[in-house]
């Protein structure tokens, strides 16, 4: 019967140890020997108190149970590197006296290693996630403007600084260099909540430009049956982007210098 019980205990991956009230071993399995790195000869020769005193094991839950008659769970890290959760449980007789103590050892070394690897992986993931978010924000803020040259970096730096103010901005450059893209970037970087309205100054007849830009009141001229908002007023709290401003008549050009394109932030709460 004892041999059968011993074989059953050896099928368990947990370490099992049973001792009597004096601390002498009654039963134990092979898993216990592997976790504690103790030999059959040692366990059969000493009581649990001797094992601690001889520093063969750091501590023993069974000894605590024999003193308190209460179940005890603790974590023990053995010298050879194994780390176990040890639970010792007393079995009492009818007079509430201890008959024997059963200790169960569960190896958490691998679990701790996996937990550490998981935490490290999570930290790496968080770092990459943070870098990805930062990159997305940078790309979003730049409105997909890709550049590398030192001169372009200076241009983008100036654009970001100018975007913080409601001052007119003049953009000069050859056709096709992306002045409209930069204008959109400046608008997106600004704190203006209104829309960005792009106007091709060369596409509007000269005699209609003034009324289109500034609007008119009812009866201002023949056929003006009702008031009309100009584009400046329509983009309240937004940005006016005057494309090809050089095509405007001199009387309508806001700045004296003739440029190709011009950005004019719309003043807040002002009618024309």
C-alpha positions as CSV (number, residue, x, y, z in Angstrom):
1,X,0.0,0.0,0.0
2,X,2.8,2.4,0.9
3,X,4.6,1.6,-2.4
4,X,1.4,2.3,-4.3
5,X,1.0,5.6,-2.5
6,X,4.6,6.5,-3.2
7,X,4.1,5.8,-6.9
8,X,0.9,7.9,-6.9
9,X,2.8,10.8,-5.3
10,X,5.6,10.6,-8.0
11,X,3.1,11.2,-10.7
12,X,2.6,14.7,-9.4
13,X,4.6,17.6,-10.9
14,X,4.3,19.4,-7.6
15,X,6.7,18.6,-4.8
16,X,5.0,16.7,-1.9
17,X,6.3,16.2,1.6
18,X,4.6,14.7,4.6
19,X,6.1,14.8,8.1
20,X,4.9,13.7,11.6
21,X,4.6,15.9,14.6
22,X,8.3,15.6,15.4
23,X,9.3,16.7,11.9
24,X,10.5,13.3,10.6
25,X,9.6,12.6,7.0
26,X,6.9,10.1,6.3
27,X,6.4,10.4,2.5
28,X,7.8,12.6,-0.2
29,X,8.1,12.4,-4.0
30,X,10.8,12.8,-6.7
31,X,9.6,16.3,-7.6
32,X,10.4,17.5,-4.1
33,X,14.0,16.3,-4.5
34,X,14.3,18.1,-7.8
35,X,12.9,21.4,-6.4
36,X,14.9,21.4,-3.2
37,X,18.1,19.8,-4.6
38,X,18.2,17.4,-1.6
39,X,19.0,13.7,-1.7
40,X,17.1,10.8,-0.4
41,X,19.8,10.1,2.2
42,X,19.6,13.7,3.6
43,X,15.8,13.8,3.9
44,X,15.7,10.4,5.5
45,X,18.5,11.3,8.0
46,X,17.2,14.6,9.4
47,X,14.1,16.3,10.8
48,X,12.9,19.5,9.2
49,X,14.4,21.7,11.9
50,X,17.9,20.2,11.3
51,X,17.5,21.0,7.5
52,X,17.0,24.7,8.3
53,X,19.7,24.8,11.0
54,X,22.2,23.1,8.6
55,X,21.1,25.7,5.9
56,X,20.1,22.9,3.6
57,X,16.9,24.9,3.0
58,X,16.3,28.6,3.6
59,X,13.2,27.9,5.7
60,X,10.3,25.4,6.1
61,X,6.6,26.0,6.2
62,X,6.1,22.7,8.0
63,X,8.0,23.9,11.0
64,X,5.7,27.0,11.3
65,X,2.6,24.8,11.0
66,X,3.9,22.5,13.8
67,X,4.2,25.6,16.1
68,X,1.0,27.4,15.2
69,X,-1.3,24.5,14.1
70,X,-2.3,26.9,11.2
71,X,-1.9,26.4,7.5
72,X,1.0,28.4,6.1
73,X,1.9,29.6,2.6
74,X,5.2,31.2,1.7
75,X,7.6,31.6,-1.2
76,X,11.0,29.9,-0.8
77,X,14.0,30.6,-3.1
78,X,16.5,27.8,-3.0
79,X,20.3,28.3,-3.5
80,X,20.4,26.5,-6.8
81,X,17.9,29.0,-8.3
82,X,14.6,27.3,-7.9
83,X,11.7,29.4,-6.6
84,X,8.6,27.7,-5.1
85,X,5.3,28.5,-3.5
86,X,5.2,26.2,-0.5
87,X,1.8,25.5,1.3
88,X,1.9,23.5,4.5
89,X,-1.4,22.2,5.9
90,X,-1.9,20.4,9.3
91,X,-4.0,17.4,9.8
92,X,-5.5,17.2,13.3
93,X,-7.1,14.5,15.3
94,X,-10.3,14.6,17.4
95,X,-8.4,16.4,20.2
96,X,-7.2,19.1,17.8
97,X,-3.7,17.7,18.0
98,X,-1.5,17.5,14.9
99,X,-1.1,14.0,13.4
100,X,1.0,15.1,10.4
101,X,1.7,18.0,8.1
102,X,1.4,17.9,4.3
103,X,3.6,20.4,2.3
104,X,3.0,21.1,-1.3
105,X,5.7,22.8,-3.4
106,X,4.9,24.4,-6.7
107,X,7.8,25.5,-8.9
108,X,7.3,29.1,-10.1
109,X,10.8,29.6,-11.5
110,X,9.6,29.2,-15.1
111,X,6.5,31.2,-14.5
112,X,8.5,34.1,-13.1
113,X,10.9,34.0,-16.0
114,X,7.9,34.1,-18.4
115,X,6.4,36.9,-16.4
116,X,9.6,38.9,-16.6
117,X,9.9,38.3,-20.3
118,X,6.2,39.4,-20.7
119,X,6.9,42.6,-18.8
120,X,10.0,43.3,-20.9
121,X,8.0,42.6,-24.0
122,X,5.3,44.9,-22.8
123,X,7.8,47.6,-22.1
124,X,9.3,47.3,-25.6
125,X,5.8,47.3,-27.1
126,X,4.9,50.5,-25.1
127,X,8.1,52.1,-26.3
128,X,7.4,51.3,-29.9
129,X,3.8,52.4,-29.5
130,X,4.9,55.7,-28.1
131,X,7.4,56.2,-30.9
132,X,4.8,55.2,-33.4
133,X,2.3,57.7,-31.9
134,X,5.0,60.4,-32.0
135,X,5.8,59.6,-35.6
136,X,2.1,59.7,-36.5
137,X,1.7,63.0,-34.8
138,X,4.7,64.4,-36.6
139,X,3.4,63.2,-39.9
140,X,-0.1,64.5,-39.1
141,X,1.3,67.9,-38.0
142,X,3.4,68.1,-41.2
143,X,0.4,67.2,-43.3
144,X,2.5,64.6,-45.0
145,X,5.2,67.1,-46.0
146,X,8.4,65.1,-46.6
147,X,11.6,67.0,-46.5
148,X,15.3,66.5,-45.6
149,X,17.3,69.5,-46.6
150,X,18.5,72.0,-44.0
151,X,16.9,74.9,-45.9
152,X,13.5,73.1,-45.9
153,X,13.8,72.5,-42.2
154,X,14.3,76.2,-41.6
155,X,11.2,76.9,-43.8
156,X,9.1,74.5,-41.7
157,X,10.4,75.9,-38.5
158,X,9.5,79.4,-39.6
159,X,6.0,78.2,-40.8
160,X,5.3,76.7,-37.3
161,X,6.3,80.0,-35.6
162,X,4.3,82.2,-38.0
163,X,1.2,79.9,-37.6
164,X,1.0,81.1,-33.9
165,X,0.2,84.6,-35.0
166,X,-2.6,86.3,-37.0
167,X,-0.2,88.2,-39.2
168,X,-0.3,88.1,-43.1
169,X,2.3,85.7,-44.5
170,X,3.8,86.0,-48.0
171,X,4.9,82.8,-49.7
172,X,7.3,83.1,-52.6
173,X,8.5,80.4,-54.9
174,X,8.4,78.9,-58.4
175,X,5.3,77.3,-59.6
176,X,4.8,73.7,-58.4
177,X,7.1,73.9,-55.3
178,X,4.1,73.3,-53.0
179,X,3.2,76.7,-51.6
180,X,-0.4,75.6,-51.3
181,X,0.7,72.6,-49.2
182,X,2.7,74.9,-46.9
183,X,-0.3,77.2,-46.6
184,X,-2.4,74.3,-45.5
185,X,0.2,73.3,-43.0
186,X,0.3,76.8,-41.5
187,X,-3.5,76.8,-41.2
188,X,-3.5,73.4,-39.6
189,X,-0.8,74.5,-37.1
190,X,-2.7,77.7,-36.2
191,X,-5.3,77.9,-33.4
192,X,-7.9,79.3,-35.9
193,X,-11.1,77.2,-35.8
194,X,-12.5,78.5,-39.0
195,X,-12.0,77.1,-42.5
196,X,-9.2,77.5,-44.9
197,X,-10.5,79.2,-48.1
198,X,-8.4,79.1,-51.2
199,X,-8.9,81.7,-53.9
200,X,-7.4,81.7,-57.3
201,X,-7.0,85.4,-57.9
202,X,-6.3,84.9,-61.5
203,X,-9.6,83.1,-62.1
204,X,-11.9,85.9,-60.9
205,X,-12.6,88.9,-63.3
206,X,-11.1,92.1,-62.0
207,X,-14.5,93.9,-61.7
208,X,-15.9,91.1,-59.5
209,X,-12.9,90.7,-57.2
210,X,-13.8,93.4,-54.7
211,X,-17.4,92.2,-54.3
212,X,-16.3,88.6,-54.1
213,X,-13.6,89.3,-51.5
214,X,-15.4,91.9,-49.3
215,X,-19.1,91.4,-50.2
216,X,-21.6,94.2,-50.5
217,X,-24.8,95.5,-48.8
218,X,-28.3,95.5,-50.2
219,X,-28.7,98.4,-52.7
220,X,-25.0,99.1,-53.0
221,X,-25.4,99.0,-56.8
222,X,-28.0,98.2,-59.4
223,X,-29.2,94.6,-59.1
224,X,-28.0,94.3,-55.4
225,X,-31.3,93.1,-54.1
226,X,-29.8,91.6,-51.0
227,X,-26.6,91.8,-49.0
228,X,-23.9,89.3,-49.8
229,X,-21.0,88.1,-47.5
230,X,-17.5,88.4,-48.9
231,X,-15.1,85.6,-48.7
232,X,-13.2,87.4,-45.9
233,X,-16.3,87.4,-43.8
234,X,-17.2,83.8,-44.8
235,X,-14.0,82.5,-43.4
236,X,-14.6,84.0,-39.9
237,X,-11.9,82.9,-37.5
238,X,-10.3,81.0,-40.4
239,X,-7.7,81.7,-43.1
240,X,-7.8,83.2,-46.6
241,X,-5.3,81.8,-49.0
242,X,-4.9,84.1,-52.0
243,X,-3.3,82.1,-54.8
244,X,-1.6,84.1,-57.6
245,X,-2.0,87.3,-55.8
246,X,0.3,88.9,-58.4
247,X,-2.7,88.8,-60.7
248,X,-4.7,91.1,-58.5
249,X,-5.2,94.7,-59.5
250,X,-2.7,97.0,-57.6
251,X,-5.6,98.6,-55.8
252,X,-6.7,95.4,-54.2
253,X,-3.3,94.0,-53.3
254,X,-2.9,94.0,-49.6
255,X,0.9,94.2,-49.7
256,X,2.9,96.5,-52.1
257,X,5.3,93.8,-53.1
258,X,3.9,91.6,-55.8
259,X,4.3,87.9,-54.8
260,X,2.9,84.8,-56.2
261,X,0.7,83.7,-53.3
262,X,-0.5,85.3,-50.0
263,X,-2.1,84.0,-46.9
264,X,-4.3,86.4,-44.9
265,X,-5.8,85.2,-41.5
266,X,-9.3,86.5,-41.3
267,X,-9.8,88.9,-38.3
268,X,-12.2,87.7,-35.6
269,X,-15.6,89.3,-35.4
270,X,-15.1,91.9,-38.0
271,X,-17.5,92.6,-40.9
272,X,-16.5,94.0,-44.2
